[in-house]
Amino acid sequence: MSDPLTLVLVLLGVLALLGVAVIGFVMWRYRIPPRGLFAMGAAALYLISPIDLVPEAILGPLGLVDDAGVLAAVVLFVYKLVKARQILADSGIELRRPRRRSLREPDRS
């Protein structure tokens, strides 16, 4: 562990694991819908992708602006999903996944 690069990589791994644990807890606690999970996954893929709208290789630190924008947009989107679900739950409306109807059940609409 005397190598500084190894120490930095271990710290980044621990921080990533902690981040995943926090995200998992929030998803379990607030029951984030699949579109929120999809948005978080797409943002993660964009952040690790070498293809960017504003490349860091050319603009240096200024190239991180698009990454920060994508991250902020997804955080805001998921926050609004969670708040909407929380408001509905507080008003007594429980959101559940729709149950599939069998072909033998009559249509009740």
Contacts in CASP RR format, 6 or more apart in sequence:
PFRMAT RR
TARGET T0000
AUTHOR 0000-0000-0000
METHOD contacts of the structure
MODEL  1
MSDPLTLVLVLLGVLALLGVAVIGFVMWRYRIPPRGLFAMGAAALYLISP
IDLVPEAILGPLGLVDDAGVLAAVVLFVYKLVKARQILADSGIELRRPRR
RSLREPDRS
1 7 0 8 1.000
1 10 0 8 1.000
23 40 0 8 1.000
26 32 0 8 1.000
26 82 0 8 1.000
27 37 0 8 1.000
30 82 0 8 1.000
30 85 0 8 1.000
30 86 0 8 1.000
31 85 0 8 1.000
31 95 0 8 1.000
32 78 0 8 1.000
32 81 0 8 1.000
32 82 0 8 1.000
32 85 0 8 1.000
33 81 0 8 1.000
33 85 0 8 1.000
35 81 0 8 1.000
36 77 0 8 1.000
36 78 0 8 1.000
36 81 0 8 1.000
39 74 0 8 1.000
39 77 0 8 1.000
39 78 0 8 1.000
40 74 0 8 1.000
40 78 0 8 1.000
42 74 0 8 1.000
43 70 0 8 1.000
43 71 0 8 1.000
43 73 0 8 1.000
43 74 0 8 1.000
46 67 0 8 1.000
46 70 0 8 1.000
47 67 0 8 1.000
47 70 0 8 1.000
47 71 0 8 1.000
52 63 0 8 1.000
52 66 0 8 1.000
52 67 0 8 1.000
53 66 0 8 1.000
54 62 0 8 1.000
54 63 0 8 1.000
54 65 0 8 1.000
54 66 0 8 1.000
55 63 0 8 1.000
56 63 0 8 1.000
56 64 0 8 1.000
85 95 0 8 1.000
88 94 0 8 1.000
88 95 0 8 1.000
89 95 0 8 1.000
101 107 0 8 1.000
END
